[in-house]
Amino acid sequence: MAFTPLIPNAVQEKPVSQLSIRAGVRPKAIFNNYDLAMLRDNFTISTWLLLGAVIQTSLLAFPVGKVYVLAPAILFLGFRLAKNLLITFGILANPYMKDVIIGKYAAVYPDVQGSFARDGEKATPSNGGVCVILLAAQCNHPLGILSPPFKEAADYFKSMMNVLEDESEKFGYLGGSSWMGISERTAGSEQLHTMYFKSRMQLQKFAHSESHLNGWSWRNKAIEKGEQNCLALKHEVYDVPDGKWENIYLNFRPSGFAATSHAFVDENGEKRWLSPIVDARKGKLSTADGRMGLSEEWKAKDLHNPFIKA
């Protein structure tokens, strides 16, 4: 059985993961999407509206007509409304569809030759284990991300991400994505980073590396001194063996395991990197059981499956 890759072109250099871009590693601008999202979430909507109102009201102190004070906001709002209407009616291209892969797809490990071919019906789409770590942070401080403890933690995190990107094969780092949690708060939400490693042992190897130990030592010393209690950190680790995981994406931009990248050696002995995304519209990958490599015989013996009659 051969799975059809939807992003077949291999590249010479490892793509920088979504998590690294959003964490500020090798940024293309002063502020990237992740930085702007954190800044926007740092204060409530009412605070941002009041700040805008104060700025606009302050302009009335200058010797200019009221129309010149109000016009910029009205024109800008009108421009955005018109642009959204043009996008809605298909006159302008929809920027939200950028990088969206239309259809149903899954993400699996390529083999050492960069192929997605498998051994017939004995194939297991989840052909290899994966270690997932959910790393989260939240700042319980009135200034949020502008508070000194959060900035120090962010600097350590960015340093660790640099190491993971530069030495990804050494630590088995495949990539990651970042998220902002929705909680009871209207601002200062939890920030969650989902990171994928080939194995728990490689994750542990990184945990004992210099870059991680530096950050961990800084945090432990702060705890001993009773400092930085406003900074909340957590992690959850899940070590999943082969045949015990699966994924599916429908009209989705690559994220999660689909946004990871995998090294292989081509026929010329050159190292290449490949996306794990393959077509899942038919065959084994079209069902959850198939994506986990479960056989009909195994399912028939599964007495805990409520969808199978005894």
C-alpha positions in Angstrom: 0.0 0.0 0.0 1.3 3.4 -0.9 0.2 6.6 0.8 0.1 9.6 -1.5 2.1 12.6 -0.2 0.3 15.9 -0.6 3.5 17.9 -0.1 6.0 15.7 -2.0 8.8 18.1 -2.5 11.7 17.5 0.0 13.9 20.5 1.0 17.6 20.7 1.8 17.2 22.6 5.1 14.9 21.8 8.0 11.9 24.1 7.9 11.7 26.2 11.1 8.7 24.9 13.1 5.6 27.0 13.7 6.4 27.1 17.4 9.8 28.6 16.8 8.5 31.3 14.5 5.8 32.3 16.9 8.2 32.1 19.9 10.4 34.8 18.3 13.2 32.6 16.9 14.6 34.1 13.8 11.8 36.6 13.5 11.1 38.3 10.1 9.8 41.4 11.8 10.0 43.2 15.2 6.6 41.7 16.1 5.4 38.4 14.7 1.9 36.9 15.0 2.6 35.3 18.3 4.0 38.4 19.9 1.0 40.5 18.7 -1.5 37.9 19.9 0.1 37.9 23.4 0.2 41.7 23.5 -3.5 41.9 22.4 -4.4 39.3 25.1 -2.4 41.1 27.8 -5.2 43.6 28.4 -9.0 43.4 28.3 -11.0 44.7 25.3 -12.4 47.5 27.4 -8.8 48.6 28.3 -7.8 48.7 24.6 -11.0 50.7 23.7 -10.4 53.2 26.5 -6.8 53.5 25.4 -7.9 54.3 21.9 -10.5 56.7 23.2 -7.9 58.6 25.2 -5.5 58.8 22.3 -8.3 60.2 20.0 -9.6 62.6 22.6 -6.0 63.9 23.2 -5.9 64.9 19.5 -8.6 67.4 20.3 -6.0 69.4 22.2 -4.3 70.3 19.0 -5.5 73.2 16.9 -7.2 71.0 14.2 -10.8 70.6 13.3 -12.8 67.8 14.8 -13.4 66.3 11.4 -9.6 65.7 11.0 -9.6 63.9 14.4 -12.6 61.6 13.6 -11.8 61.1 9.9 -8.9 58.7 10.2 -10.8 56.2 12.4 -13.9 56.4 10.2 -12.0 56.0 7.0 -10.0 53.0 8.4 -13.1 51.3 9.7 -14.8 51.9 6.3 -11.8 50.4 4.5 -11.9 47.3 6.5 -15.6 46.9 6.1 -15.4 47.3 2.3 -12.4 44.9 2.1 -14.3 42.2 4.1 -17.4 42.6 1.8 -15.2 42.2 -1.3 -13.7 39.0 0.2 -17.1 37.7 1.1 -18.4 38.1 -2.4 -15.3 36.6 -3.9 -14.0 39.7 -5.6 -10.8 39.7 -3.5 -8.8 36.7 -2.6 -9.5 35.3 0.9 -6.3 35.6 2.9 -7.6 33.2 5.6 -7.4 30.4 3.0 -3.6 30.8 2.7 -1.8 27.5 3.3 -5.1 25.7 3.8 -5.0 22.1 2.3 -8.4 21.4 0.8 -9.6 17.9 1.4 -9.0 15.2 4.0 -5.4 14.4 5.0 -3.4 12.7 7.7 0.2 12.9 8.9 2.4 9.8 9.2 6.1 9.0 9.4 8.0 8.7 6.1 10.5 5.8 6.0 14.3 6.3 6.0 14.3 6.7 2.2 11.6 9.5 2.3 8.9 7.2 0.9 5.4 6.7 2.2 5.1 3.2 0.8 4.0 0.5 3.3 4.0 -3.3 3.4 0.5 -4.1 2.1 -2.2 -5.0 4.6 0.4 -5.4 7.4 1.1 -1.7 7.2 0.7 0.4 10.3 0.1 4.0 9.4 1.2 5.1 12.9 4.4 3.3 12.2 6.5 4.6 15.1 6.1 6.0 18.5 5.9 9.7 19.3 6.5 11.7 22.5 4.3 14.7 23.0 5.0 17.4 25.6 2.4 20.1 26.4 4.3 23.1 27.8 2.3 26.0 29.2 2.9 29.3 30.9 0.6 32.0 32.4 1.5 35.2 34.2 -0.6 36.1 37.2 0.6 39.7 37.3 -1.3 43.0 36.5 1.3 43.8 33.8 1.1 40.3 32.3 3.8 39.7 29.7 5.3 43.1 30.5 6.3 42.0 34.0 10.0 41.2 34.5 9.5 37.5 35.5 7.6 36.7 32.3 10.3 38.4 30.1 13.0 36.4 31.7 11.1 33.1 31.2 10.4 34.0 27.6 14.1 34.7 27.0 15.1 31.2 28.4 12.3 29.6 26.3 13.5 31.3 23.1 17.1 30.2 23.8 15.9 26.6 24.3 14.0 26.7 21.0 17.1 27.9 19.2 18.9 24.9 20.5 16.1 22.5 19.5 16.0 24.0 16.0 19.8 23.8 15.5 20.2 20.4 17.0 16.8 18.8 16.1 18.1 15.4 15.1 20.2 15.1 18.2 17.2 15.6 20.4 14.6 14.0 18.1 12.7 17.2 17.8 10.1 17.1 15.1 8.4 20.5 15.5 5.5 22.1 17.4 2.6 24.5 17.4 1.4 27.1 19.9 -2.0 27.9 21.2 -3.7 30.4 23.5 -6.1 28.9 26.0 -9.7 30.1 26.6 -10.3 30.2 30.4 -12.4 32.2 32.8 -10.2 35.2 32.2 -10.8 37.9 29.7 -7.1 38.6 29.4 -3.8 37.0 30.4 -4.7 33.6 29.0 -2.7 30.5 29.3 -0.2 29.9 26.5 0.2 26.3 25.4 3.0 24.9 23.3 2.6 21.4 21.8 6.0 19.9 20.9 6.7 16.5 19.2 9.7 14.3 19.8 10.6 10.9 18.3 11.0 9.4 21.8 10.8 10.0 25.5 14.5 9.3 25.8 15.4 12.0 23.3 13.1 14.4 25.2 14.9 13.5 28.4 18.2 14.1 26.7 17.2 17.6 25.9 15.9 18.1 29.4 19.4 17.4 30.7 21.1 19.7 28.1 22.7 22.9 29.1 20.1 25.2 27.6 17.2 23.6 29.5 19.2 23.2 32.8 20.0 26.9 32.7 16.3 27.8 32.6 15.4 25.2 35.1 18.1 26.4 37.5 16.8 30.0 37.2 13.3 28.9 38.1 14.4 26.7 41.0 16.4 29.6 42.6 13.5 31.9 42.2 11.2 29.4 44.0 13.7 29.0 46.9 13.7 32.8 47.3 10.0 33.0 47.2 10.2 35.2 44.1 8.2 35.1 40.8 5.2 33.4 42.3 3.1 35.2 39.7 4.7 33.1 36.9 2.9 29.8 36.4 4.5 27.0 34.4 3.4 23.4 33.7 4.1 20.5 31.4 2.4 17.2 30.5 4.3 14.4 28.7 2.7 11.6 26.8 4.9 8.8 25.5 2.8 7.1 22.8 3.9 3.7 21.2 3.4 2.9 17.6 -0.1 1.9 16.6 -1.6 3.9 19.5 -2.0 7.3 17.8 -3.7 8.8 14.8 -4.7 12.2 13.3 -7.0 13.6 10.7 -7.4 17.1 9.2 -10.1 18.4 6.9 -9.6 21.7 5.0 -7.0 22.6 7.6 -3.7 24.5 7.6 -0.9 22.3 8.7 -0.6 22.3 12.5 0.2 19.9 15.3 1.9 16.7 14.0 1.0 17.8 10.4 3.4 20.8 10.9 6.4 18.6 11.8 9.3 17.8 9.5 11.3 14.6 9.1 14.8 13.9 7.9 15.8 11.2 5.5 18.8 10.4 3.1 18.0 10.5 -0.6 19.5 8.2 -3.3 22.5 10.5 -3.6 23.3 10.3 0.1 22.1 13.8 0.7 20.0 14.7 3.7 16.5 16.0 3.0 13.5 17.1 5.0 10.0 16.0 4.3 6.5 16.9 5.4 4.4 14.0 6.9 1.2 15.0 5.2 -0.5 12.3 3.0 -3.9 11.9 1.3 -6.5 10.3 3.6 -9.6 10.3 1.4 -9.5 6.5 0.9 -7.8 3.3 2.0 -6.6 2.7 5.5 -6.2 6.4 6.4 -9.9 7.1 5.7 -10.9 5.7 9.1 -9.7 6.1 12.7 -9.1 2.4 13.1 -7.2 2.2 9.9 -5.0 5.1 10.8 -4.1 3.2 14.0 -3.4 0.0 12.0 -6.2 -1.9 13.8 -7.3 -5.1 12.1 -10.8 -6.4 11.8 -9.8 -9.4 14.0 -8.6 -7.1 16.7 -11.7 -5.0 16.6 -13.9 -8.1 16.9 -12.2 -9.0 20.1 -12.5 -5.5 21.6 -15.2 -6.1 24.2 -14.8 -2.5 25.4 -15.8 -1.0 22.1 -19.5 0.1 22.4 -19.9 0.2 18.7 -19.2 -3.5 18.3 -21.9 -6.0 19.3 -20.8 -8.9 21.6 
